Structures are given as structure tokens and as C-alpha cells.
Amino acid sequence: MHDSNRLAVKNLLPLLCTAAILLALMPTASLFPRFWKIFFCFPSAKISSLFLGSQCLPVHEGYLLLRSSIPIRVTQACNAASFFILTLSLFVGLAVKYRKQTSRFIIFSIPLLAYPVTIIANSVRIIAGAYITNWTRAALPENFWPSIHLAVGITVFLTFLTICYLLIAWRLNNAARI
């Protein structure tokens, strides 16, 4: 087998693993709502309430963070299930890519990072959304609010995903040299 073919296969396997996990798990984001609410929505709402200095009350659709200015509803849609699945599949792809260069412990622990990264990223998104909501509601008309809310989520999640990818790839790349 030529070197170019080996390189193509080496780069294709992590991509295929990432795509397979995405395709297999993405439908579960809308299934099992109680699971996503308990394991993803609740920790993010609780951490956010601590940083915002507000109460976190369970309500039918999720959690309510009582702030003096604007109450924040952390609903089922705020559980970051899609972000978790994307992060997990990306981390598995990285683990597969660097599987021959690092120890098995590191390879198997990388996907486990997806859960805490998701909880922290979602908490940051909720906190940033709370502050930005205060600013935008004072400065912008109501028809801009949903777009701003969406932009905050995209910005926070893409930033976390990029930083995690770069840090893990850098660490695994350097682990091969140690």
C-alpha cells in the first residue's frame, strides 16, 4: 500500500467513527426527555444559579432561575443534548486518530470528558444568556431577542468545542513525543 493511501485511510477512520457516533446518537437527543433533563439540564441550571446568585426551582418544563431583573427558564430545549453528542463524537474521533501514539488510559478517558465539558459549556451559555438578555432587552426591539439568544448559544458552544479540540489534539500530539 502506498504512503498516500495509508495516510488517507488513517485520516478516514477517525472521520468515519465521528460520523457513525453522530448518526447513531443524534436521534436520542429528542428521545428520553427525563434522562436529558436530570443529567444535563439540572446540573447546568444549578451551576448557573450559583453563579447568578439566584434560586433554582424545578418547574414542569425544566427549571426556573429567579433573578431580580428577569427570571430565566431553563427548559428541555436547554439541555445541550446535541452539543454533548457532537462533543462525544469529536472526542472519540480524536481518540481513534491518536490511538497508536498514546496510552489506552488516555484514549478511553478522552470521551469521558464530553460530559463535564457539556455541563460547563451549557452553564456558561445560560449565564452569558442571562447577562446578555438584560442588555439586549434594554437596547433592542423584541423581535431581535430570539436571534440574540441563539447567537449566544452558538458562540459559547463553538468556542468550547474549538478550544477542547485544540487542547486535546495538542496534548495527544505531544504525548507521542514524550
C-alpha positions as CSV (number, residue, x, y, z in Angstrom):
1,M,0.0,0.0,0.0
2,H,1.4,3.4,-1.0
3,D,2.1,6.0,1.7
4,S,-0.6,8.3,0.3
5,N,-3.2,5.5,0.6
6,R,-2.1,4.8,4.2
7,L,-2.4,8.5,5.1
8,A,-5.9,8.6,3.5
9,V,-7.1,5.5,5.5
10,K,-5.5,6.9,8.7
11,N,-7.4,10.2,8.3
12,L,-10.6,8.5,7.1
13,L,-11.1,6.2,10.1
14,P,-11.5,9.0,12.8
15,L,-13.9,10.8,10.4
16,L,-16.0,7.6,10.0
17,C,-16.1,7.0,13.7
18,T,-17.2,10.5,14.4
19,A,-19.9,10.4,11.7
20,A,-21.1,7.0,13.0
21,I,-21.5,8.2,16.5
22,L,-23.2,11.4,15.4
23,L,-25.7,9.4,13.2
24,A,-26.3,6.8,15.9
25,L,-26.8,9.1,18.8
26,M,-28.4,12.3,17.3
27,P,-31.9,10.8,17.4
28,T,-31.6,10.2,21.1
29,A,-31.5,14.0,21.7
30,S,-35.2,14.1,21.3
31,L,-35.8,10.7,23.0
32,F,-35.6,10.1,26.7
33,P,-36.5,13.6,27.8
34,R,-36.4,12.7,31.5
35,F,-32.8,11.5,31.2
36,W,-31.6,14.7,29.4
37,K,-33.5,16.8,32.0
38,I,-32.0,15.1,35.0
39,F,-28.4,14.5,33.8
40,F,-27.9,17.6,31.7
41,C,-30.5,20.3,32.3
42,F,-30.4,20.1,36.1
43,P,-26.6,20.4,36.7
44,S,-26.4,23.3,34.2
45,A,-29.3,25.1,35.9
46,K,-27.9,24.5,39.3
47,I,-24.4,25.7,38.4
48,S,-25.8,28.7,36.6
49,S,-28.0,29.6,39.6
50,L,-24.9,29.5,41.9
51,F,-23.0,31.9,39.6
52,L,-26.0,34.2,39.1
53,G,-26.9,34.2,42.8
54,S,-30.4,33.1,42.2
55,Q,-32.7,30.3,43.3
56,C,-33.1,27.2,41.1
57,L,-36.7,26.0,41.3
58,P,-38.0,22.9,39.5
59,V,-41.0,23.6,37.3
60,H,-42.9,21.3,34.9
61,E,-40.9,22.3,31.8
62,G,-37.5,22.4,33.5
63,Y,-36.0,24.8,36.0
64,L,-36.7,28.4,36.9
65,L,-33.8,30.7,37.9
66,L,-35.3,33.5,39.9
67,R,-33.3,36.7,39.3
68,S,-34.2,40.2,40.5
69,S,-34.3,41.5,36.9
70,I,-35.6,38.7,34.6
71,P,-36.5,35.1,35.6
72,I,-34.7,32.6,33.4
73,R,-36.4,29.4,32.3
74,V,-34.0,26.5,31.7
75,T,-36.2,24.2,29.7
76,Q,-35.8,20.8,28.0
77,A,-34.5,22.7,24.9
78,C,-31.6,24.0,27.1
79,N,-30.2,20.6,28.0
80,A,-27.4,20.7,25.4
81,A,-28.0,17.1,24.3
82,S,-26.9,17.9,20.7
83,F,-23.8,19.6,22.0
84,F,-23.0,16.5,24.2
85,I,-23.4,14.2,21.2
86,L,-21.3,16.4,19.0
87,T,-18.6,16.7,21.6
88,L,-18.6,13.0,22.4
89,S,-18.3,12.1,18.7
90,L,-15.5,14.6,18.2
91,F,-13.6,13.3,21.2
92,V,-14.0,9.7,20.1
93,G,-12.7,10.7,16.7
94,L,-9.6,12.3,18.3
95,A,-9.1,9.2,20.4
96,V,-9.2,7.0,17.3
97,K,-6.9,9.3,15.4
98,Y,-4.2,9.2,18.1
99,R,-4.9,5.6,19.4
100,K,-1.4,4.3,18.4
101,Q,0.5,7.2,19.9
102,T,-0.8,7.3,23.4
103,S,-1.7,5.0,26.3
104,R,-5.0,3.2,26.4
105,F,-6.0,5.0,29.6
106,I,-5.8,8.4,27.9
107,I,-7.6,7.1,24.8
108,F,-10.5,5.7,26.9
109,S,-10.7,8.8,29.2
110,I,-11.0,11.3,26.4
111,P,-14.6,10.5,25.6
112,L,-15.5,10.8,29.3
113,L,-14.5,14.4,29.1
114,A,-17.5,15.1,27.0
115,Y,-19.9,15.2,29.9
116,P,-18.2,17.8,32.1
117,V,-17.3,19.9,29.1
118,T,-21.0,19.9,28.1
119,I,-22.2,20.8,31.6
120,I,-19.6,23.6,31.9
121,A,-20.3,24.9,28.4
122,N,-24.1,24.9,29.0
123,S,-23.7,26.7,32.3
124,V,-21.6,29.3,30.7
125,R,-24.2,29.7,27.9
126,I,-27.0,30.1,30.5
127,I,-25.0,32.7,32.5
128,A,-24.0,34.6,29.4
129,G,-27.5,34.5,28.1
130,A,-28.8,35.9,31.3
131,Y,-26.5,38.9,31.2
132,I,-26.9,39.5,27.5
133,T,-30.7,39.2,27.9
134,N,-30.6,42.1,30.3
135,W,-28.6,44.3,27.9
136,T,-30.5,43.4,24.8
137,R,-33.9,43.9,26.3
138,A,-33.0,47.4,27.3
139,A,-31.4,48.3,23.9
140,L,-33.0,46.2,21.2
141,P,-36.6,45.7,20.0
142,E,-38.3,42.4,20.9
143,N,-38.0,40.8,17.5
144,F,-34.2,40.7,18.0
145,W,-34.3,38.8,21.3
146,P,-34.6,35.2,19.9
147,S,-31.8,35.8,17.5
148,I,-29.5,37.1,20.2
149,H,-30.3,34.1,22.4
150,L,-29.4,31.7,19.6
151,A,-26.2,33.7,18.8
152,V,-25.1,33.4,22.4
153,G,-25.5,29.6,22.4
154,I,-23.7,29.2,19.1
155,T,-20.8,31.4,20.2
156,V,-20.4,29.7,23.5
157,F,-20.7,26.1,22.2
158,L,-18.4,26.7,19.2
159,T,-15.8,28.4,21.4
160,F,-15.8,25.5,23.8
161,L,-15.7,22.9,21.1
162,T,-12.8,24.6,19.3
163,I,-10.8,25.1,22.5
164,C,-11.3,21.5,23.6
165,Y,-10.4,20.1,20.2
166,L,-7.2,22.2,20.1
167,L,-6.2,21.3,23.6
168,I,-6.8,17.5,23.2
169,A,-5.2,17.4,19.8
170,W,-2.2,19.3,21.2
171,R,-1.9,17.0,24.2
172,L,-2.2,13.8,22.2
173,N,0.2,15.1,19.6
174,N,2.8,15.9,22.4
175,A,2.1,12.6,24.2
176,A,3.5,10.8,21.2
177,R,6.8,12.7,21.7
178,I,7.1,12.1,25.5
